[in-house]
Structures are given as C-alpha cells and as structure tokens.
Amino acid sequence: MTQRIEILLSCFLLLGLPCSPGQGRGTPEELQKKDDQEKIKRLFLKAINAPEPEERVKLSKEILELDSEHAGAIQLLQRSEEDLKKKDIEAKQAGEAKRDAQKKEQQAGEAAAEGEKAVAEGDAAKARKHMERVRSLMPNHPSLDRLNSGVSALDSQIDRFRMLLFGGGVGAAALIAVIIVWLRREKHPYLVVGNGTLKGEEIPVEGDILRMGAVEGQGDRKNDCWFPDNRGLLSRFHCELIRKSGRLFIKDLDSTNGVFLNDRRIKPAVEVPLSGNTRIDLGRAVVLHLRFRRRK
C-alpha cells in the first residue's frame, strides 16, 4: 500500500495543479490536455486499487496511451507485469501439483487393489509390500486400515501355525500334511465384470467351455454368458473360455471388434493361454478381470 501511495504522489506531482478560476478556460488544446489529465488521474486511482494484475496492466496501458511518459503508469505497468508472470507461474505449479496428486491417488488405488487381492489369496508378504506402497504414496489413504487388518490377520494365522508346529512335537507331521494339502488345493477361476451395468458381478468359470457374446442364443448356438451392449461393439458369439489339461485358454470366435488381453489383441480362432490377473476386453465393450481362488 505504501508503494501505491508513493506512485500516486509522484503522479500528482507530475500532473501539476489544476488552473485557478481566475485564469480563464484556456485554448481548446489546453482544455483537452486538462481533460486528459483528469482522466489519467481517475484511471491511475482505479489502477492502483485494482486487485488483479491483469486489470492493472490494462489500465496502465490506457494511461500510457494518453501520456506515454507518465512515470507512475510506467512503474505500475512493470510491477503488474511481474505480478502477472508470478501469478502464471503459481497457476502452473498448482496445476502440476494437482496432476501429481491425481497420479499418486491413482497409483495408490491400484496398489491398494493389489494388496487386497494378496490378502484374499493369503499372501502376507505381497500384501504388506503393496500396503507400504500405498502408505508411501498417500499416508491417509482410506484402504490402509483395511489392508493393515488383513495383513495382521494373516500374520496371526502364520504365528498360530508356527506355535502348533514348533511348540510341541505331537501331531507335527499331521499338521504339516494338512498345510501341504491346504496349499495344494486347486485354484478355481472366475471373472469379475469391470464396467457397465454389471460392474462388480462375478462369473464362475465352470465346465470345459464358457461361451460369451451379446445374445443368449441364436438357432442351435447358445452363449453361457451374455452382456447388454447398446453400442453394437460386441458380437453375438464373441469368444469362449476353454479348460483343457488343467489350463485355461481363450479363443476369439471371429468377432468383429476382437478380444484384447491386457490391451493386446489376440488372433481370431486361436486358443491363447491365460494366467492370473489378466484383463480381458471384449470388443472395447465389456471388460473382464480373470481371478483365481481356492475353494473351501
């Protein structure tokens, strides 16, 4: 504010005092000059009180159009342009910070999902690794309490196994056998719908073949699972999952818009092997996530 007052005083000194009444109205040039001076005073007062640098720059330039040597306007223009540059830099930094925060939030969400999946699979080490990843990205992420509880529960189970195994020799061999059987239980595949009105629904993969498409059936051909598709991207008989020799495969049934595994399109009519945590995209219309779980 002190700087503004100094500039204002300098301006008034440069402009000089108005003519006294006894001096007459003067020539047209003098009258025009006096009008310009009055306008400059009004513009200058408005400029030094303008809250935004954009407005101060605009008003300063208007003053300099009337008086190109107006010292106060020149000084105010320079400072306002510096403030404007600073404002642009701050806005850019704020935008970068926002994008960085959004990126961290996305990464934390992905790590949290992987951590919860590891908890469901009973993998305490993997779950802990993802939990620490979430904590490093977003210390206040809402999933941390849930992940911590899951990891603690897994640690407790491991501790109980150790106590039973090493706390006494009786039944140790039988306990080891039970653990081995538990670990060797067959993992059963299932699909989780990742988008659309059926998002979150689980589809068990049972039997030797699971056919999927846009319709329930046509003629003698039937689908085991069909999805609503108002955009017409999904073929009527799009693909099928095949269980063979303990392994799982997927085959594109010559669909129009293809089948994508982790964003890579597979060749039609070719059985492609699947592994856990695969993202299956049917014609860019339906997203499915392949998961495995042990049955109780």
C-alpha positions as CSV (number, residue, x, y, z in Angstrom):
1,M,0.0,0.0,0.0
2,T,2.9,2.4,0.8
3,Q,4.3,1.8,-2.7
4,R,0.9,2.7,-4.2
5,I,0.8,5.9,-2.3
6,E,4.3,6.8,-3.4
7,I,3.3,6.2,-7.0
8,L,0.1,8.2,-6.6
9,L,2.0,11.2,-5.1
10,S,4.6,11.0,-7.9
11,C,1.7,11.1,-10.4
12,F,0.1,14.1,-8.9
13,L,3.4,16.0,-8.8
14,L,3.9,15.2,-12.5
15,L,0.4,16.2,-13.4
16,G,0.6,19.5,-11.6
17,L,-2.2,21.6,-10.0
18,P,-5.3,22.5,-12.0
19,C,-5.8,26.0,-13.3
20,S,-7.4,28.5,-10.9
21,P,-10.8,30.0,-11.8
22,G,-9.2,33.4,-12.5
23,Q,-7.1,32.2,-15.3
24,G,-10.0,31.6,-17.8
25,R,-10.9,28.5,-19.6
26,G,-7.9,28.5,-22.0
27,T,-7.4,27.3,-25.5
28,P,-9.0,24.0,-26.9
29,E,-5.7,22.3,-26.7
30,E,-5.3,23.3,-23.0
31,L,-8.8,22.2,-22.3
32,Q,-8.2,18.8,-23.9
33,K,-5.0,18.4,-22.0
34,K,-6.8,19.2,-18.8
35,D,-9.5,16.6,-19.6
36,D,-6.8,14.1,-20.3
37,Q,-5.1,14.8,-17.0
38,E,-8.4,14.3,-15.2
39,K,-9.0,11.1,-17.0
40,I,-5.4,9.9,-16.2
41,K,-6.0,10.7,-12.5
42,R,-9.2,8.6,-12.5
43,L,-7.5,5.7,-14.4
44,F,-4.5,5.8,-12.1
45,L,-6.5,5.7,-8.9
46,K,-8.5,2.8,-10.3
47,A,-5.4,1.0,-11.4
48,I,-3.5,1.2,-8.1
49,N,-6.6,-0.2,-6.3
50,A,-7.3,-3.0,-8.8
51,P,-6.9,-6.3,-7.1
52,E,-5.8,-8.3,-10.1
53,P,-2.6,-7.7,-12.1
54,E,-4.5,-8.2,-15.4
55,E,-6.7,-5.2,-14.6
56,R,-3.7,-3.1,-13.5
57,V,-1.9,-3.9,-16.7
58,K,-4.9,-2.9,-18.8
59,L,-5.4,0.4,-17.0
60,S,-1.7,1.3,-17.1
61,K,-1.7,0.8,-20.8
62,E,-4.7,3.1,-21.2
63,I,-2.9,5.8,-19.2
64,L,0.2,5.5,-21.4
65,E,-1.9,5.9,-24.5
66,L,-2.8,9.3,-23.1
67,D,0.6,10.1,-21.7
68,S,3.5,7.9,-22.9
69,E,5.9,9.4,-20.3
70,H,3.7,9.0,-17.2
71,A,6.2,7.8,-14.7
72,G,3.7,6.3,-12.3
73,A,1.9,4.3,-15.0
74,I,5.3,3.0,-16.4
75,Q,6.3,1.8,-12.9
76,L,2.9,0.3,-12.2
77,L,2.9,-1.5,-15.5
78,Q,6.3,-3.0,-14.9
79,R,5.3,-4.2,-11.4
80,S,1.9,-5.5,-12.6
81,E,3.5,-7.5,-15.5
82,E,5.9,-9.0,-12.9
83,D,2.9,-9.9,-10.7
84,L,1.2,-11.4,-13.7
85,K,4.2,-13.6,-14.6
86,K,4.4,-14.7,-11.0
87,K,0.7,-15.5,-11.0
88,D,1.1,-17.6,-14.2
89,I,4.0,-19.5,-12.6
90,E,1.9,-20.1,-9.4
91,A,-1.0,-21.3,-11.5
92,K,1.3,-23.7,-13.5
93,Q,2.8,-25.0,-10.3
94,A,-0.7,-25.5,-8.8
95,G,-1.8,-27.4,-11.9
96,E,1.3,-29.6,-11.8
97,A,0.8,-30.3,-8.1
98,K,-2.9,-31.3,-8.8
99,R,-1.8,-33.6,-11.6
100,D,0.8,-35.1,-9.4
101,A,-1.7,-35.7,-6.6
102,Q,-4.1,-37.3,-9.0
103,K,-1.4,-39.6,-10.3
104,K,-0.4,-40.6,-6.8
105,E,-4.1,-41.2,-5.9
106,Q,-4.4,-43.5,-9.0
107,Q,-1.2,-45.4,-8.2
108,A,-2.3,-45.7,-4.5
109,G,-5.7,-47.1,-5.6
110,E,-4.0,-49.6,-7.9
111,A,-1.6,-50.7,-5.1
112,A,-4.5,-51.0,-2.7
113,A,-6.4,-53.2,-5.1
114,E,-3.4,-55.5,-5.5
115,G,-2.9,-55.5,-1.7
116,E,-6.5,-56.6,-1.0
117,K,-6.1,-59.2,-3.7
118,A,-3.0,-60.5,-2.0
119,V,-4.8,-60.6,1.4
120,A,-7.6,-62.7,-0.3
121,E,-5.0,-65.1,-1.7
122,G,-3.3,-65.4,1.8
123,D,0.0,-63.9,0.6
124,A,1.0,-61.8,3.6
125,A,4.4,-60.7,2.2
126,K,2.9,-59.4,-1.0
127,A,0.0,-57.7,0.8
128,R,2.5,-55.9,3.1
129,K,4.5,-54.8,0.1
130,H,1.5,-53.2,-1.6
131,M,0.3,-51.7,1.7
132,E,3.7,-49.9,2.2
133,R,3.5,-48.7,-1.4
134,V,0.0,-47.2,-0.6
135,R,1.4,-45.6,2.6
136,S,4.4,-44.0,0.7
137,L,2.0,-42.5,-1.9
138,M,-0.9,-41.5,0.3
139,P,-0.4,-41.8,4.1
140,N,-4.1,-41.2,4.7
141,H,-5.5,-43.5,2.0
142,P,-8.8,-45.0,3.2
143,S,-7.7,-48.5,2.3
144,L,-4.7,-48.6,4.7
145,D,-6.8,-49.6,7.8
146,R,-8.4,-52.4,5.9
147,L,-5.1,-53.6,4.5
148,N,-3.4,-53.4,7.9
149,S,-6.2,-55.5,9.4
150,G,-5.9,-58.1,6.6
151,V,-2.1,-58.4,6.9
152,S,-2.3,-58.6,10.7
153,A,-4.9,-61.4,10.4
154,L,-2.6,-63.3,8.0
155,D,0.4,-62.8,10.4
156,S,-1.7,-64.2,13.3
157,Q,-2.6,-67.3,11.2
158,I,1.1,-67.8,10.4
159,D,2.0,-67.4,14.1
160,R,-0.6,-69.9,15.1
161,F,0.8,-72.4,12.6
162,R,4.3,-71.9,13.9
163,M,3.2,-72.4,17.5
164,L,1.4,-75.6,16.7
165,L,4.3,-76.8,14.6
166,F,7.2,-75.9,16.9
167,G,5.5,-75.6,20.3
168,G,5.2,-79.3,20.7
169,G,6.2,-82.4,18.8
170,V,2.8,-84.1,19.0
171,G,0.9,-84.1,15.7
172,A,3.6,-82.0,13.9
173,A,3.7,-84.4,10.9
174,A,-0.1,-84.4,10.6
175,L,-0.1,-80.6,10.8
176,I,2.4,-80.4,8.0
177,A,0.4,-82.7,5.9
178,V,-2.7,-80.6,6.5
179,I,-0.8,-77.4,5.5
180,I,0.5,-79.0,2.3
181,V,-3.0,-80.2,1.3
182,W,-4.3,-76.7,2.0
183,L,-1.6,-75.1,-0.1
184,R,-2.2,-77.5,-2.9
185,R,-5.9,-77.0,-3.2
186,E,-6.9,-76.3,-6.7
187,K,-7.4,-72.7,-7.6
188,H,-10.7,-72.1,-9.4
189,P,-11.0,-69.3,-12.0
190,Y,-13.7,-66.7,-12.1
191,L,-14.4,-63.5,-13.9
192,V,-15.2,-60.1,-12.5
193,V,-17.0,-57.6,-14.7
194,G,-15.1,-54.3,-14.7
195,N,-17.5,-51.9,-16.4
196,G,-21.1,-51.3,-17.4
197,T,-24.3,-52.1,-15.6
198,L,-22.9,-55.5,-14.4
199,K,-19.8,-54.0,-12.9
200,G,-18.6,-56.0,-9.9
201,E,-20.5,-59.1,-10.8
202,E,-18.6,-62.4,-10.6
203,I,-18.9,-65.1,-13.2
204,P,-17.7,-68.5,-12.2
205,V,-15.7,-70.4,-14.9
206,E,-17.2,-73.9,-14.7
207,G,-17.2,-76.8,-17.1
208,D,-14.9,-77.2,-20.1
209,I,-16.2,-74.2,-22.2
210,L,-17.7,-70.9,-21.3
211,R,-19.1,-69.1,-24.3
212,M,-19.8,-65.3,-24.2
213,G,-21.4,-62.8,-26.5
214,A,-24.1,-60.2,-27.0
215,V,-27.1,-62.6,-27.2
216,E,-28.4,-65.5,-25.2
217,G,-28.6,-67.6,-28.3
218,Q,-29.5,-67.9,-32.0
219,G,-30.7,-71.1,-33.6
220,D,-28.7,-74.0,-32.2
221,R,-25.9,-71.8,-30.9
222,K,-26.1,-70.7,-27.2
223,N,-24.0,-68.5,-25.0
224,D,-23.3,-69.4,-21.4
225,C,-22.9,-65.7,-20.6
226,W,-24.2,-62.6,-22.5
227,F,-23.9,-58.9,-21.9
228,P,-26.0,-55.9,-22.8
229,D,-24.4,-53.8,-25.5
230,N,-26.3,-50.8,-26.8
231,R,-23.3,-49.7,-28.9
232,G,-23.2,-52.8,-31.0
233,L,-19.5,-53.4,-30.3
234,L,-20.0,-56.9,-29.0
235,S,-20.5,-59.8,-31.5
236,R,-23.4,-62.2,-30.9
237,F,-21.0,-65.1,-30.3
238,H,-17.8,-63.2,-29.4
239,C,-15.4,-65.6,-27.6
240,E,-15.1,-68.7,-25.4
241,L,-13.0,-69.8,-22.4
242,I,-11.7,-73.3,-22.6
243,R,-10.4,-75.5,-19.8
244,K,-8.0,-78.1,-21.0
245,S,-5.5,-80.3,-19.2
246,G,-5.7,-78.1,-16.1
247,R,-5.1,-74.9,-18.0
248,L,-7.3,-72.1,-19.2
249,F,-7.4,-70.7,-22.7
250,I,-9.5,-68.1,-24.6
251,K,-10.4,-68.1,-28.2
252,D,-11.8,-65.2,-30.3
253,L,-14.8,-66.6,-32.4
254,D,-14.0,-64.3,-35.4
255,S,-15.6,-61.4,-33.6
256,T,-15.9,-58.0,-35.4
257,N,-14.1,-55.9,-32.8
258,G,-11.8,-58.5,-31.4
259,V,-10.6,-59.8,-28.0
260,F,-7.8,-57.9,-26.1
261,L,-5.7,-59.4,-23.3
262,N,-4.0,-56.7,-21.3
263,D,-4.7,-54.3,-24.2
264,R,-3.1,-56.6,-26.9
265,R,-5.5,-58.0,-29.5
266,I,-5.3,-61.8,-30.0
267,K,-5.6,-63.6,-33.3
268,P,-9.1,-65.0,-34.1
269,A,-9.7,-68.7,-33.9
270,V,-6.5,-69.3,-31.9
271,E,-6.5,-70.7,-28.3
272,V,-4.4,-68.3,-26.3
273,P,-3.4,-69.5,-22.7
274,L,-4.5,-67.3,-19.8
275,S,-2.8,-66.6,-16.4
276,G,-3.9,-64.9,-13.3
277,N,-4.7,-61.2,-13.1
278,T,-5.5,-60.9,-16.8
279,R,-7.6,-58.1,-18.2
280,I,-9.9,-59.3,-20.9
281,D,-11.5,-56.7,-23.2
282,L,-14.3,-57.9,-25.4
283,G,-14.5,-55.5,-28.4
284,R,-13.9,-52.5,-26.3
285,A,-17.4,-53.0,-24.9
286,V,-17.0,-55.3,-21.9
287,V,-14.0,-55.5,-19.5
288,L,-13.5,-58.7,-17.5
289,H,-10.8,-59.4,-14.9
290,L,-9.7,-63.1,-14.6
291,R,-9.1,-64.1,-10.9
292,F,-8.4,-67.4,-9.1
293,R,-9.5,-68.5,-5.7
294,R,-9.2,-71.7,-3.6
295,R,-12.5,-73.2,-2.7
296,K,-13.1,-74.1,0.9
